[in-house]
Amino acid sequence: MKVDRQQLQAELDKALLELEDNEQLRSGFLGQTGVHIGARMLRAAQGHFDREEARLRERIAVLRKLLATCDGVVGEGSQVAKD
């Protein structure tokens, strides 16, 4: 299966938005002061946000590396659009 640069960029954009959403959810959930949250639930939520952030950051790194490869390798007869 061949993936083109535009598909990789779309996946990167999506992952960056998901990371931003995760950070906003973390801030809203862990930063709220109006409702008591038990320590066990707080640790579980923190762990969830941490795992999701790590997964997204890893995905972003892979996509950026793939995009850099696309930008650096233009085979004969192929045309890769650069931003």
C-alpha positions in Angstrom: 0.0 0.0 0.0 1.5 3.3 -1.1 0.8 6.4 1.0 1.4 9.8 -0.5 2.6 13.0 1.1 -0.8 14.5 1.4 -2.1 11.5 3.3 0.8 11.6 5.7 0.3 15.4 6.2 -3.4 14.8 6.9 -2.6 12.1 9.4 0.0 14.4 11.1 -2.5 17.2 11.3 -5.1 14.9 12.8 -2.6 13.6 15.4 -1.6 17.2 16.3 -5.2 18.1 16.9 -5.8 14.9 19.0 -2.7 15.9 21.1 -4.1 19.4 21.6 -7.5 17.9 22.5 -5.9 15.6 25.0 -4.0 18.5 26.6 -7.2 20.5 26.9 -9.1 17.6 28.4 -6.2 17.0 30.9 -6.2 20.6 31.9 -10.0 20.8 32.2 -10.3 17.5 34.2 -7.2 17.7 36.4 -7.4 21.5 36.8 -11.0 21.7 37.9 -11.7 22.6 41.5 -15.4 22.5 41.8 -15.9 18.8 42.4 -13.9 16.4 44.6 -12.1 13.6 42.7 -10.8 10.7 44.7 -7.1 9.9 44.6 -7.6 6.6 42.8 -9.7 8.2 40.1 -7.2 11.1 39.8 -4.2 8.6 39.3 -6.2 6.6 36.8 -7.1 9.7 34.8 -3.5 11.0 34.9 -2.3 7.6 33.7 -4.8 7.7 30.8 -3.8 11.2 29.8 -0.1 10.3 30.0 -0.5 7.1 27.9 -2.5 8.9 25.3 0.0 11.8 25.1 2.9 9.3 24.7 1.0 7.4 22.0 0.3 10.6 20.1 3.8 12.0 20.4 5.2 8.8 19.1 2.8 8.8 16.2 3.7 12.5 15.4 7.4 11.7 15.4 6.9 8.7 13.0 4.8 10.8 10.7 7.3 13.7 10.7 10.1 11.3 9.9 8.0 9.8 7.0 7.3 13.3 5.7 10.9 14.2 5.9 11.7 11.0 3.9 9.1 12.0 1.3 10.6 15.5 1.0 14.1 14.1 0.6 13.5 11.3 -1.8 12.0 12.2 -5.2 12.4 9.4 -7.6 12.7 9.6 -11.4 9.3 10.6 -12.8 7.7 11.3 -9.5 6.7 14.7 -8.3 6.4 15.4 -4.6 4.8 18.7 -3.7 6.7 20.7 -1.1 5.0 23.1 1.3 
